Amino acid sequence: MDQERLREWIAAHLGRPDLVIEDVRALGGGSIQENRLVRCRIAGEERGFVLRMDAPATIASSRSRAEEFCILETVWKAGVRVPEPVGFCNDPAVIGAPFALMGLVEGVGLGPRIAKDLTLGGDREHLTEALGRELAKIHAALDPGTPPASLAFLGAPEPNPARAEVARLRASLDGIGALRPAIEWGLRWGELRAPACPAPTLVHRDFRTGNYMVDANGLTAVLDWEFAGWGDPAQDLGWFCAACWRFGRPELEAGGIGSRAAFYRGYVEAGGRPIDPESVAYWEVMAHLRWAVIALEQGTRHVSGREFSLELALTGRMVPELERAILRATAPASWS
């Protein structure tokens, strides 16, 4: 990375020619994209940024960094607690690829640590309620009927988001040539049981422990908007509560950090859509299916040779456990 070109771009974008970059280093996390910490000094004061760019290999369902940044700008304006969207650079001559620049938010984002380290996040039921409130803000951030021109790429909401999700997952499996009968079984179940969605909203599609940050007192930011789009708000509720995202705390149904009741309470009190438990339960099964497909895609990134990574390789090895959960949830008795 050409640090001087990066300095010149940030300085020009902020209108601060006196800006100095003091440190650039890779950040942990970000299993699909590449994140770097950029520490700067402006007029003697320190300021931190996060630079986000494509990893050497990614997955087909991820949005481009430009689209993700447009979504981040929109939800920031709507009052969702996200990192400040500072700017987007589409010129690969600066650092070799397009990138988004966001304000640095302090806190911890690693899912297993958040779930198990009770010194983080403050009171856990309050944290769980706060996350429910934040999700309600996301679902109210945009009217699908009148989106801003900057989000034209979202298109129109699908007539049935659940069946559209099944189709996307099948396409992803075909795209990597994966033959997984247990996943195909689950997708057929999902196709037949797909609930209607009378009022689609903006959905995050990856709202879970591990994609938000906390400090000692509570929530500091919601991260990773690369899958966001129109959909069924129950999808986000189900993804957050799915057993595969509880990080060894199965008794804490809301993200491995708190009660489902607290999460729902925060969501409803902040004006979230009416909760249909059956629809949420459906999307919890779909969460296992989607995570299984993403895990296969992550493993393929390693096996392809484009991005050697022990983390990606181990992620691909998680699939049989997810398939077992899928088969248990979609046993023949559940098809009636």
PLY file of the C-alpha trace (Angstrom):
ply
format ascii 1.0
element vertex 336
property float x
property float y
property float z
element edge 335
property int vertex1
property int vertex2
end_header
0.00 0.00 0.00
1.32 3.44 -0.98
0.95 5.29 2.31
1.76 8.71 0.84
-0.96 8.41 -1.81
-3.40 7.37 0.89
-2.38 10.37 3.01
-2.90 12.70 0.06
-6.37 11.30 -0.62
-7.55 11.51 3.00
-6.06 15.01 3.39
-7.80 16.23 0.22
-11.09 14.56 1.13
-11.13 16.14 4.59
-9.66 19.45 3.41
-6.79 19.06 5.88
-3.41 19.28 4.09
-1.69 19.08 7.49
-2.90 15.50 8.02
-0.15 13.01 8.84
-0.54 9.22 8.85
1.22 7.74 11.86
0.31 4.06 11.50
-1.46 1.65 9.15
-2.02 -1.93 10.21
-4.35 -4.85 9.57
-7.30 -5.34 11.89
-8.54 -8.71 13.10
-12.04 -9.91 12.24
-13.67 -9.18 8.90
-13.74 -12.75 7.62
-14.98 -11.69 4.17
-13.45 -8.22 3.66
-10.11 -6.70 4.58
-10.03 -3.98 7.26
-7.07 -1.78 8.21
-6.61 0.68 11.03
-5.31 4.09 9.91
-4.12 6.32 12.75
-3.62 9.95 11.78
-2.68 13.25 13.37
-4.45 16.48 12.40
-3.33 19.75 14.00
-1.75 17.85 16.85
-4.85 15.74 17.57
-5.07 12.00 16.94
-7.83 10.65 14.76
-8.44 7.05 13.81
-10.08 5.59 10.71
-10.90 2.13 9.42
-10.14 1.44 5.77
-12.27 -1.34 4.27
-11.49 -3.00 0.95
-12.06 -6.29 -0.85
-10.09 -9.29 0.34
-8.10 -11.21 -2.32
-11.10 -13.54 -2.67
-14.66 -12.94 -1.57
-18.06 -14.63 -1.83
-20.67 -14.07 -4.52
-23.45 -12.85 -2.21
-21.39 -9.98 -0.79
-22.12 -6.47 -2.06
-19.40 -4.27 -3.51
-17.63 -1.86 -1.16
-19.27 1.06 -3.01
-22.77 -0.34 -2.44
-22.03 -1.17 1.17
-20.80 2.37 1.76
-23.98 3.87 0.28
-26.05 1.75 2.66
-23.85 2.79 5.59
-24.35 6.47 4.72
-28.12 5.99 4.62
-28.46 4.22 7.97
-26.03 6.70 9.57
-28.37 9.53 8.53
-31.31 7.53 9.93
-29.67 7.47 13.36
-28.50 3.86 13.42
-25.43 3.41 15.62
-22.77 2.71 12.97
-19.24 3.95 12.27
-19.18 7.39 10.66
-19.01 7.03 6.84
-16.09 9.35 6.05
-15.60 8.79 2.33
-15.31 6.34 -0.55
-12.46 6.16 -3.04
-13.18 4.51 -6.37
-9.70 5.18 -7.80
-7.55 2.01 -7.63
-4.45 4.13 -8.25
-4.52 5.32 -4.62
-3.89 2.01 -2.85
-4.50 -0.58 -5.57
-8.24 -1.09 -5.09
-11.39 0.90 -4.24
-11.91 1.40 -0.51
-14.27 2.86 2.07
-13.04 5.02 4.93
-14.97 5.07 8.20
-14.47 6.63 11.58
-12.81 4.40 14.16
-15.18 3.10 16.85
-13.61 1.78 20.02
-14.73 -1.55 21.39
-14.59 -5.32 20.97
-16.31 -7.11 18.12
-15.15 -10.74 18.40
-18.27 -12.87 18.88
-16.90 -15.60 21.19
-15.28 -13.01 23.43
-18.41 -10.90 23.70
-20.48 -13.98 24.56
-18.11 -15.20 27.27
-16.45 -12.10 28.72
-19.05 -10.62 31.05
-16.93 -7.51 31.66
-17.97 -6.37 28.18
-21.27 -4.83 27.16
-22.50 -3.72 30.57
-25.74 -5.25 31.85
-26.48 -8.06 29.41
-30.25 -7.70 29.36
-29.87 -3.97 28.72
-27.42 -4.74 25.92
-29.86 -7.24 24.43
-32.67 -4.69 24.57
-30.40 -2.07 22.99
-29.68 -4.40 20.09
-33.40 -4.97 19.62
-33.93 -1.21 19.51
-31.13 -0.78 16.99
-32.61 -3.46 14.76
-35.98 -1.67 14.85
-34.20 1.51 13.65
-32.66 -0.42 10.76
-36.03 -1.78 9.68
-37.51 1.72 9.78
-34.56 3.45 8.07
-35.94 3.29 4.52
-39.26 3.14 2.72
-39.00 0.50 -0.02
-41.43 2.56 -2.07
-39.27 5.69 -2.14
-35.58 4.79 -1.78
-32.99 7.51 -2.46
-31.36 7.52 -5.89
-28.06 6.45 -4.32
-29.66 3.10 -3.43
-31.18 2.36 -6.83
-28.99 -0.76 -6.95
-31.26 -2.37 -4.32
-33.97 -2.73 -6.96
-37.51 -3.63 -5.90
-38.32 -5.98 -2.99
-38.96 -9.59 -4.04
-42.59 -10.76 -3.92
-41.58 -13.52 -1.50
-38.22 -12.88 0.25
-38.07 -16.41 1.67
-38.32 -18.11 -1.72
-35.86 -15.59 -3.13
-33.43 -16.51 -0.34
-33.78 -20.20 -1.19
-33.02 -19.40 -4.84
-29.94 -17.37 -3.87
-28.60 -20.16 -1.70
-29.12 -22.73 -4.46
-27.31 -20.46 -6.90
-24.42 -20.09 -4.46
-24.14 -23.87 -4.09
-24.15 -24.27 -7.86
-21.58 -21.49 -8.19
-19.00 -23.41 -6.16
-20.05 -26.84 -7.44
-21.02 -28.09 -3.99
-23.06 -31.31 -3.77
-24.61 -31.35 -0.27
-27.80 -33.47 -0.04
-28.56 -32.33 3.53
-28.52 -28.68 2.47
-30.63 -29.43 -0.61
-33.13 -31.20 1.67
-33.27 -28.14 3.92
-33.69 -25.79 0.98
-36.63 -27.81 -0.32
-38.17 -27.57 3.17
-37.56 -23.82 3.12
-39.16 -23.52 -0.30
-42.31 -25.36 0.76
-42.64 -23.59 4.12
-41.79 -20.08 2.91
-43.88 -17.49 4.81
-45.43 -14.47 3.15
-43.95 -11.02 3.80
-46.60 -8.34 3.44
-44.30 -5.46 4.44
-40.63 -5.82 3.41
-38.05 -3.50 4.97
-34.34 -2.85 4.80
-32.69 -5.85 6.47
-29.09 -6.16 7.61
-28.88 -9.91 6.85
-25.88 -10.42 9.15
-27.12 -8.87 12.41
-25.50 -11.11 15.02
-23.00 -11.28 17.82
-19.67 -10.73 16.11
-20.99 -7.96 13.84
-21.46 -5.31 16.49
-18.98 -3.73 18.90
-19.23 -3.20 22.62
-17.14 -1.56 25.31
-17.40 -2.01 29.07
-20.68 -0.08 29.16
-22.65 -1.27 26.16
-23.15 -1.14 22.41
-20.86 1.13 20.39
-21.60 0.25 16.73
-23.30 -2.15 14.31
-20.88 -3.34 11.63
-20.66 -5.21 8.32
-23.42 -4.07 5.94
-22.27 -6.05 2.91
-25.37 -8.27 2.75
-28.02 -5.61 3.43
-31.02 -5.22 1.15
-34.80 -5.48 1.03
-36.27 -8.45 2.84
-38.44 -9.86 5.58
-37.68 -8.19 8.94
-38.20 -11.60 10.59
-35.02 -12.71 8.81
-32.87 -10.44 10.99
-34.68 -11.56 14.15
-34.16 -15.21 13.24
-30.50 -14.72 12.28
-29.72 -13.05 15.60
-31.49 -15.75 17.64
-30.32 -18.80 15.65
-28.52 -21.43 17.71
-25.51 -21.32 15.37
-24.74 -17.75 16.52
-24.82 -18.27 20.31
-21.11 -19.06 20.66
-21.38 -21.84 23.21
-24.18 -20.17 25.22
-27.26 -22.11 23.96
-29.39 -21.04 26.91
-29.09 -17.37 25.87
-31.34 -17.41 22.82
-30.61 -13.83 21.77
-27.14 -13.98 20.25
-25.59 -15.88 23.16
-25.79 -12.74 25.30
-29.33 -12.43 26.64
-32.94 -13.55 26.62
-35.14 -13.63 23.56
-37.75 -11.72 25.61
-35.35 -8.79 26.18
-34.40 -8.68 22.50
-38.02 -8.71 21.40
-38.94 -6.13 24.04
-36.34 -3.66 22.81
-37.41 -4.25 19.22
-41.12 -3.72 19.85
-40.64 -0.72 22.18
-38.60 1.03 19.46
-41.37 0.59 16.91
-40.28 -2.66 15.26
-42.71 -4.62 13.11
-45.13 -7.04 14.86
-43.27 -10.27 15.65
-44.63 -13.54 14.24
-42.92 -16.36 16.22
-43.54 -18.88 13.43
-41.85 -16.67 10.85
-38.90 -16.08 13.17
-38.60 -19.85 13.76
-38.58 -20.41 10.00
-35.78 -17.88 9.55
-33.77 -19.52 12.34
-33.72 -22.73 10.27
-32.83 -20.68 7.21
-29.99 -19.12 9.20
-28.37 -22.53 9.55
-28.83 -23.16 5.83
-27.37 -19.81 4.87
-24.44 -20.11 7.28
-23.71 -23.60 5.91
-23.59 -22.23 2.35
-21.41 -19.28 3.39
-19.09 -21.66 5.26
-18.72 -23.73 2.09
-17.93 -20.55 0.15
-15.35 -19.55 2.75
-13.68 -22.94 2.54
-13.65 -22.67 -1.25
-11.78 -19.35 -0.99
-8.95 -21.23 0.75
-9.03 -24.35 -1.43
-9.03 -22.24 -4.61
-5.53 -20.99 -3.76
-6.57 -17.34 -4.09
-6.43 -16.74 -0.35
-4.66 -19.22 1.90
-6.13 -18.94 5.40
-6.43 -21.35 8.30
-9.57 -19.49 9.43
-11.22 -19.97 6.05
-10.22 -23.63 5.94
-11.64 -24.27 9.43
-14.84 -22.43 8.56
-15.39 -24.85 5.70
-15.05 -27.71 8.17
-18.05 -26.46 10.20
-20.57 -27.54 7.58
-21.36 -31.10 8.83
-22.37 -29.76 12.24
-24.66 -27.24 10.59
-26.11 -29.94 8.35
-26.95 -32.04 11.40
-28.83 -29.08 12.90
-30.67 -28.57 9.60
-31.75 -32.21 9.40
-32.97 -32.18 12.99
-35.02 -29.03 12.38
-36.51 -30.29 9.10
-37.31 -33.91 10.04
-40.21 -35.40 8.03
-42.69 -34.68 10.85
-42.03 -30.94 10.40
-43.18 -31.02 6.75
-46.83 -31.49 7.61
0 1
1 2
2 3
3 4
4 5
5 6
6 7
7 8
8 9
9 10
10 11
11 12
12 13
13 14
14 15
15 16
16 17
17 18
18 19
19 20
20 21
21 22
22 23
23 24
24 25
25 26
26 27
27 28
28 29
29 30
30 31
31 32
32 33
33 34
34 35
35 36
36 37
37 38
38 39
39 40
40 41
41 42
42 43
43 44
44 45
45 46
46 47
47 48
48 49
49 50
50 51
51 52
52 53
53 54
54 55
55 56
56 57
57 58
58 59
59 60
60 61
61 62
62 63
63 64
64 65
65 66
66 67
67 68
68 69
69 70
70 71
71 72
72 73
73 74
74 75
75 76
76 77
77 78
78 79
79 80
80 81
81 82
82 83
83 84
84 85
85 86
86 87
87 88
88 89
89 90
90 91
91 92
92 93
93 94
94 95
95 96
96 97
97 98
98 99
99 100
100 101
101 102
102 103
103 104
104 105
105 106
106 107
107 108
108 109
109 110
110 111
111 112
112 113
113 114
114 115
115 116
116 117
117 118
118 119
119 120
120 121
121 122
122 123
123 124
124 125
125 126
126 127
127 128
128 129
129 130
130 131
131 132
132 133
133 134
134 135
135 136
136 137
137 138
138 139
139 140
140 141
141 142
142 143
143 144
144 145
145 146
146 147
147 148
148 149
149 150
150 151
151 152
152 153
153 154
154 155
155 156
156 157
157 158
158 159
159 160
160 161
161 162
162 163
163 164
164 165
165 166
166 167
167 168
168 169
169 170
170 171
171 172
172 173
173 174
174 175
175 176
176 177
177 178
178 179
179 180
180 181
181 182
182 183
183 184
184 185
185 186
186 187
187 188
188 189
189 190
190 191
191 192
192 193
193 194
194 195
195 196
196 197
197 198
198 199
199 200
200 201
201 202
202 203
203 204
204 205
205 206
206 207
207 208
208 209
209 210
210 211
211 212
212 213
213 214
214 215
215 216
216 217
217 218
218 219
219 220
220 221
221 222
222 223
223 224
224 225
225 226
226 227
227 228
228 229
229 230
230 231
231 232
232 233
233 234
234 235
235 236
236 237
237 238
238 239
239 240
240 241
241 242
242 243
243 244
244 245
245 246
246 247
247 248
248 249
249 250
250 251
251 252
252 253
253 254
254 255
255 256
256 257
257 258
258 259
259 260
260 261
261 262
262 263
263 264
264 265
265 266
266 267
267 268
268 269
269 270
270 271
271 272
272 273
273 274
274 275
275 276
276 277
277 278
278 279
279 280
280 281
281 282
282 283
283 284
284 285
285 286
286 287
287 288
288 289
289 290
290 291
291 292
292 293
293 294
294 295
295 296
296 297
297 298
298 299
299 300
300 301
301 302
302 303
303 304
304 305
305 306
306 307
307 308
308 309
309 310
310 311
311 312
312 313
313 314
314 315
315 316
316 317
317 318
318 319
319 320
320 321
321 322
322 323
323 324
324 325
325 326
326 327
327 328
328 329
329 330
330 331
331 332
332 333
333 334
334 335
